[in-house]
Amino acid sequence: MRLAAVLALVAGVALITGCFGPIERPVVDFTWCPDGSEGRLDYWFSSRSTTVPGSRIEHLEWEFGDGSLPLESLYDGFHRFDAAGLYAVTLTVTDSRGIVGTATKHVPIELAATIQPSWRLTLGFPPTVSGIVENRFTERLSTVVVRAKFYDTDGVRLTDGWFEITDLDPGEKAAFAVQAKEFSTRIFHATVDIDWFSAECHLWWPVLE
């Protein structure tokens, strides 16, 4: 009876540990890319996770390290951060066996395209805002659109203007000059910001079965 009990116990342990071997967990990995469609701190996160042959990734949960609620998705996650900084982003995946894997990366979040504060407004014909824009991301920015807004002395916006920069490499700076679309002698001051940008990220988009 004792021998039978011992054999039953060994068999149970074997089932738990996966036939006398350690459980092979999914290999969790991910990458990220800024989404510049609104010129804000928006980021896409893309899973590169894999698991054992014959199994597949079925569930993902993203935690962005900024106190927001976890996001459940399939292979990709979108998030808007409130402030620039270094965030511990965690991805937890579950495969079709029900086995869980997790990974955390410290992701530097910042505006990929920034305008140096030394920009200036030149009144005349036409009124022009000029300055320097910089690519602070690790990949090329294929397009950066700078937008200026022109106001009168009462703060009433009179007109806008745009300037497009293409193929800005990491760390590269480029000059811009935004002219007012409509001339007015009432233009007194202006504001300038990044309207939108497009980053050339090499995100990995898996083929879903």
Secondary structure, DSSP 8 states (H G I E B T S, - for coil): -HHHHHHHHHHHHHHHHTTTS-----B--EEEEEE-TTSSSEEEEEE--B--TT--EEEEEEE-SSS---EEESSEEEEE-SS-EEEEEEEEEEETTS-EEEEEEEEEE--SEEE-TT-EEE-SSS-EEEEEEEE-SSS-EEEEEEEEEEE-TTS-EEEEEEEEEEEE-TT-EEEEEEE-SS--TT--EEEEEEEEEEE----------
